[in-house]
Amino acid sequence: MTVNINPAIFTIGNFEVRWYGLMYVIGLVLALFYLSKRFKRKDFIDEVKLPVDFEWDVILWTAVGILVGARLFFILVYDPKSILIPDAGLKGFTAVWNVLYKIINIRNGGLSFHGGLLGVVIATSLLMRYYYINFYKVADIAVVIAPVGLFLGRIGNFINGELWGRPTNLPWGMIFPNADIGGQAVLRHPSQLYEALFEGLITFLILFFMDRYNRKHKKFKSGFIFWSFIFLYGFFRFFIEYTREPDQYYGWLIKNGFVLGGLTMGQILCLLMVLISVPMLILAQKCNYFDKRYAKFVEKNKDRIKKREEKYKIYMLQEEEKRKIHEKEKVKKLVAQQKLNKKKKKNR
């Protein structure tokens, strides 16, 4: 099978709408829908006391964290030469602008998942701190929907015919025209689909049922589901990397040698994810570390938190008053409609 799908859905002049971009939009819409539903559950609202339209804040900060973190990490880790070595003949402001343009021009290079994850954690941690909310109470919910975005992103990579796998003789091997060697078509692993399956679908199902079980039985402590996501992604991606063609940007740590058994940069980063997540899982579940840490934070900021809770109570009273007024208006309209229907019947 040859993968030769047009990455553009349609084109208007110089403006293209691509499948990959559409996948990101769908992922954000699904995330907003899911978070809106979960954050509005009464048990969660009573426990965390979220501010109004909190899901919009999370989506906004998440999107910014992903884009900034993913791009900066890609530049600094995978392609530092592009900003460290200035283009010949450029000086002063022109040279600075050229470097900035290289950083924001995501068409030249790409984005890094590991950087996006780091960016999201930093951005949402700042948001949670601003609202005096336990980061892990929100993160444990948010990571459940994250694999859906990963699934859609990898499908987008497949449609683009990028991030292909290594040559293979397996019956499901596919031909990616952009990966031809010397004009010769080579069967390759559809590694994008492997990642969509394991990092996306399977990880989502595991986290979804963990979250569902926890809502009923309250067995997992704060942070356990979040660090389970970190572990699962790192674990699956580490092994899938063996079927994936190393990235042209420092895909191998040292091109002509072997470091840690010839691991790719992606594998080294995933290995770090696994090694960090294991002790964090133990700290979360066995020691209840993150809840205890948050309790200390609450004690330190109890006066500010009290003010926030008072504002929240006022907001809830206002919302209840609006709801009652809305219900009265509905009853009035219903009564008026019934009277109008009776008049129409009499006139007949």
Secondary structure, DSSP 8 states (H G I E B T S, - for coil): -B----SEEEEETTEEEEHHHHHHHHHHHHHHHHHHHHHT-HHHHHHH---TTHHHHHHHHHHHHHHHHHHHHIIIII-THHHHS--TT--HHHHHHHHHHHHH-TTSS---HHHHHHHHHHHHHHHHHHHT--HHHHHHHHHHHHHHHHHHHHHHHHHHT-S-B-B--STT-EE-GGG-BTTB--EE--HHHHHIIIIIIIHHHHHHHHHHHHHHH--S-TTHHHHHHHHHHHHHHHHHGGGB---TTTSBSSTTS-STTT-BHHHHHHHHHHHHHHHHHHHHHTS-HHHHHHHHHHHHTHHHHHHHHHHHHHHHHHHHHHHHHHHHHHHHHHHHHHHHHHHHHHH-
